[in-house]
Amino acid sequence: MKQTLLFLLIIIGTSSFAQVLRKRTTLLMGGRFDITLVAKDSLTAEQNIDTIITEITRIENLISDWRPNTQISQVNRNAGIAPVKVDPEVFALTQRALHLSKITNGAFDISFAAMDRIWKFDGSMTSMPTPEAIKKSVEKVGYQNIVLDAKASTIFLKYKGMKIGFGALGEGYATDRCRNMMLAKGINSGIVNGSGDMSTWGQQPDGKPWNIGITNPMHKDTLLAIVPLLKSAVVTSGSYEKFVVFNGKRYSHIINPATGYPVTGLCSVTVFGPSAEVANGLSTSMMVLGKTKGLQLIKKHPGYSCIMITDDGRVITYRLNLKRYRL
């Protein structure tokens, strides 16, 4: 489930300050990455941006489910045949994704990669899929059929046709890794934004915090609030841009992996917290779970807060006081 970018990075001009700010945009992991670093000089900043790109490429070559030579693609090819040994890093990420699948009862499901793409949101759909087609579309989805062997570091998918994939969760993991790598190298301020999965740390060169503008999905040219960030991550899942309407009912592009039907009730969820990987898993799951169960989920994760916007435009917050940040 690809995330929709519903916030804007707000950076103030910094030419009068000793440190320099450098930005670069590139395509990685099938999407857009915006990298912003603050360093003592331009060369240091650019060299470390190169390091970040190298690291994200390395992760992509481990966990991509559409590149044929990755370990995850090997796992998928061997579904129903044999376990596949993977690197400890890949195994640990799979463990965390499977845990998320379990605690959300499949609202997030790492095996969603096997889902048939029967819903089209490009204007080509003229009628709803049949209930039979919808049911069949998720018959290979089921986190319960993933077997992990920690001792052997293997992953086994029980049935042929099963697949696992990390989607935007992998982008969140990559942004977290790069933030921690930069901090270890003494780069004390920056942002790595992977298609809306954003890890930030430190401050702007003028000493002010990074600021994120939260877009109002009901009025895309306005902001709900500007929220300052320090060492934090922010991720938004949204359904307001891609959808179809049949018989007056709106069906979004975010699909419930347990049922095969598009989710309803929430049009966006923004999650703030220390990890973009965790924030991504929470925001995606909350979109599927809906307002009540979504709040129950985030309450179990200290350090994380959220903004939810319902299909009828209501704004619901948890552990976040928007009045402090209102424009």
C-alpha positions in Angstrom: 0.0 0.0 0.0 1.8 3.0 -1.2 1.5 6.1 1.0 0.2 9.4 -0.2 2.2 12.5 0.7 -0.1 14.8 2.7 2.4 17.1 4.2 4.9 19.8 3.1 8.4 20.3 4.3 8.9 24.0 5.3 12.5 25.2 5.2 13.4 28.8 5.9 16.3 30.4 4.0 19.6 29.9 5.8 22.3 31.7 3.8 23.4 33.8 6.8 24.4 30.9 9.0 27.7 29.1 9.3 26.4 25.7 8.3 25.2 24.9 4.8 22.0 23.1 3.8 22.0 20.9 0.7 19.2 19.0 -0.9 18.9 16.3 -3.5 16.0 14.4 -5.1 16.4 11.0 -6.6 14.4 7.9 -7.5 15.0 4.9 -5.3 13.0 1.9 -4.1 10.4 2.6 -6.9 9.7 6.1 -5.6 11.0 9.6 -4.9 13.5 10.3 -2.2 14.2 13.8 -1.0 17.4 14.1 1.0 18.3 17.2 3.0 21.5 17.5 5.1 23.0 20.3 7.2 26.8 20.2 7.3 29.9 22.4 7.9 30.5 22.7 4.1 29.0 21.8 0.8 31.5 19.0 0.1 30.7 17.2 3.3 27.0 17.5 2.8 27.2 16.2 -0.8 29.5 13.3 0.1 27.1 12.2 2.8 24.1 12.5 0.5 26.0 10.1 -1.7 26.5 7.8 1.3 22.7 7.8 2.0 21.9 7.0 -1.7 24.4 4.1 -1.5 22.8 2.8 1.7 19.2 3.0 0.3 20.3 1.2 -2.9 21.9 -1.6 -0.7 18.6 -2.0 1.2 16.6 -2.1 -2.0 18.8 -4.8 -3.4 18.1 -6.9 -0.3 14.4 -6.5 0.2 12.7 -5.4 -3.1 10.0 -7.9 -4.1 10.1 -6.7 -7.8 13.8 -6.9 -8.4 14.4 -10.6 -9.3 17.8 -11.0 -7.6 16.9 -9.9 -4.1 16.6 -12.3 -1.1 12.9 -11.5 -0.8 12.3 -12.4 -4.5 14.1 -15.7 -3.8 11.8 -16.3 -0.8 8.7 -15.7 -3.1 10.0 -17.9 -5.8 10.4 -20.7 -3.3 6.9 -20.4 -1.8 5.5 -23.8 -1.2 8.8 -25.4 -2.0 11.5 -24.7 0.5 12.7 -22.3 3.2 15.2 -19.6 2.1 18.1 -18.4 4.2 18.4 -14.6 4.4 20.7 -12.1 6.0 20.0 -11.3 9.7 19.0 -7.8 8.7 16.3 -9.1 6.3 15.2 -11.7 8.8 14.8 -9.0 11.6 12.8 -6.7 9.3 10.5 -9.6 8.3 10.1 -10.5 12.0 9.0 -7.0 12.8 6.6 -6.9 9.8 5.1 -10.2 10.8 4.7 -9.0 14.4 2.8 -6.0 13.1 0.6 -8.3 11.0 -0.2 -10.3 14.1 -1.0 -7.4 16.4 -3.3 -5.8 13.8 -5.0 -9.2 13.0 -4.0 -8.7 9.4 -5.0 -5.0 8.9 -1.3 -4.8 7.9 -0.2 -8.1 6.2 3.3 -8.6 5.0 1.9 -11.2 2.5 -0.3 -8.5 0.8 2.1 -8.7 -2.2 0.2 -11.7 -3.4 -3.0 -9.8 -3.7 -4.6 -9.7 -7.2 -4.8 -6.1 -8.4 -8.5 -6.3 -9.4 -9.3 -2.7 -8.3 -8.2 -0.1 -10.8 -7.9 3.6 -9.9 -6.8 5.0 -13.3 -10.2 5.7 -14.6 -10.5 2.3 -16.4 -13.0 0.6 -14.0 -16.6 0.8 -15.2 -18.1 -1.6 -12.6 -17.3 -3.1 -9.2 -15.5 -6.5 -9.2 -17.8 -9.3 -8.3 -17.8 -10.7 -4.7 -16.3 -13.9 -6.0 -13.4 -12.0 -7.7 -12.7 -10.0 -4.6 -12.6 -13.1 -2.5 -10.3 -14.8 -4.9 -8.0 -11.8 -5.0 -6.8 -12.4 -1.4 -6.8 -16.1 -1.3 -3.0 -16.2 -1.3 -2.8 -13.5 1.4 -2.3 -14.8 5.0 0.5 -13.9 7.4 -0.4 -17.0 9.4 1.2 -19.1 6.6 4.7 -17.5 7.0 7.2 -19.6 8.9 10.3 -18.0 10.4 13.2 -20.0 11.7 15.4 -17.7 13.8 18.1 -20.3 14.4 18.5 -21.0 10.7 17.6 -17.4 9.6 15.1 -18.8 7.1 11.8 -17.7 5.7 9.3 -20.1 4.3 5.9 -19.4 2.7 3.7 -22.5 3.0 1.8 -22.3 -0.2 2.7 -21.7 -3.9 1.7 -18.3 -5.1 2.3 -16.6 -1.8 4.5 -13.5 -1.7 5.8 -11.2 0.9 6.7 -7.5 0.4 7.5 -4.6 2.6 6.1 -1.8 0.4 6.4 1.6 2.1 7.4 -0.1 5.4 10.8 -0.8 3.7 11.1 2.9 2.8 10.5 3.8 6.4 13.2 1.3 7.5 15.6 2.8 5.0 15.0 6.4 6.2 15.5 5.3 9.8 18.8 3.5 8.9 20.1 6.6 7.1 19.3 8.9 9.9 21.1 6.7 12.4 24.0 6.4 10.0 24.3 10.1 9.6 24.2 10.7 13.4 27.0 8.2 13.8 29.0 10.1 11.3 28.6 13.4 13.1 26.0 14.8 10.7 23.7 16.2 13.3 20.8 17.6 11.2 18.9 16.4 8.2 15.8 14.8 6.7 15.4 11.7 4.6 12.0 11.6 3.0 11.1 8.4 1.1 7.9 9.0 -0.8 6.3 10.5 2.4 8.1 8.3 4.9 10.1 11.0 6.6 12.9 10.7 9.2 14.2 13.9 10.6 16.9 14.8 13.2 18.5 18.0 14.5 17.5 21.5 13.5 17.7 23.9 10.6 21.0 25.9 10.3 19.3 28.9 12.1 18.6 26.7 15.1 14.9 26.4 14.5 13.2 23.0 14.2 12.2 21.4 11.0 8.5 22.2 10.3 6.0 19.9 8.6 2.8 21.4 7.1 -0.1 19.0 7.4 -2.3 19.3 4.3 -6.1 19.4 4.7 -7.3 16.6 2.3 -10.7 18.2 2.0 -9.0 21.5 0.9 -5.7 20.6 -0.7 -4.6 24.2 -1.0 -4.8 24.7 2.8 -2.9 23.4 5.8 -4.4 22.1 9.0 -1.3 23.0 11.0 2.5 23.4 10.9 4.1 21.0 13.3 7.7 21.3 14.5 9.9 18.2 14.5 13.2 17.4 16.3 14.5 13.8 16.2 11.2 12.4 14.9 9.5 10.7 12.0 6.3 11.4 10.3 4.3 9.3 7.9 0.9 9.9 6.2 -1.4 7.2 4.7 -4.2 8.7 2.6 -7.0 7.7 0.3 -8.4 10.9 -0.9 -6.4 11.1 -4.2 -7.1 7.7 -5.7 -10.6 6.3 -5.6 -13.6 5.1 -7.6 -17.3 5.8 -7.1 -20.0 3.2 -7.7 -23.6 3.8 -6.9 -22.7 6.9 -5.0 -20.2 5.1 -2.7 -16.5 6.0 -2.6 -14.0 3.2 -2.7 -10.3 4.1 -2.0 -7.1 2.7 -3.3 -6.1 1.3 0.2 -7.3 -2.3 0.3 -8.0 -4.3 3.4 -5.7 -7.3 2.9 -8.1 -9.5 4.9 -11.2 -8.9 2.8 -10.0 -7.5 -0.5 -12.3 -4.5 -0.2 -11.2 -0.9 -0.1 -11.2 0.8 3.3 -13.8 3.4 4.3 -14.2 5.7 7.2 -10.8 7.5 7.2 -9.3 9.5 4.4 -6.0 10.1 6.0 -3.9 9.2 9.0 -0.7 11.0 9.9 1.5 9.4 12.6 4.4 11.0 14.4 7.1 9.2 16.4 10.7 8.1 16.7 10.7 5.6 13.9 9.4 6.0 10.3 9.2 2.2 9.9 6.9 1.9 12.9 4.9 5.1 12.0 4.3 3.7 8.5 3.0 0.4 9.9 0.8 2.2 12.3 -0.6 4.7 9.7 -1.4 1.9 7.2 -3.0 -0.3 9.8 -5.1 2.5 11.2 -6.5 3.4 7.8 -7.7 -0.2 7.5 -8.9 -0.6 11.1 -10.8 2.7 11.2 -11.1 5.4 13.9 -12.0 3.3 17.0 -9.7 0.3 16.5 -7.0 2.6 15.0 -6.9 4.6 18.2 -6.7 1.4 20.3 -3.7 0.4 18.3 -1.7 3.6 18.6 -2.5 3.8 22.4 -0.3 0.6 22.7 2.7 2.5 21.3 4.1 5.1 23.7 5.9 7.9 21.9 3.6 7.9 18.9 0.9 10.4 18.2 -1.5 10.9 15.3 -3.9 13.0 13.3 -6.9 11.2 11.7 -9.2 12.8 9.2 -12.5 11.0 8.6 -14.3 10.7 5.3 -16.7 13.5 6.4 -13.9 15.9 7.3 -13.7 15.5 11.1 -10.2 15.9 12.6 -9.3 13.6 15.4 -5.9 13.8 17.3 -4.2 11.6 19.9 -1.3 12.8 22.0 -1.0 15.9 19.8 -2.6 19.3 20.4 -3.1 20.9 17.1 -4.1 24.2 18.7 -0.5 24.7 19.6 0.5 24.6 16.0 -2.5 26.0 14.2 -1.7 28.5 11.4 
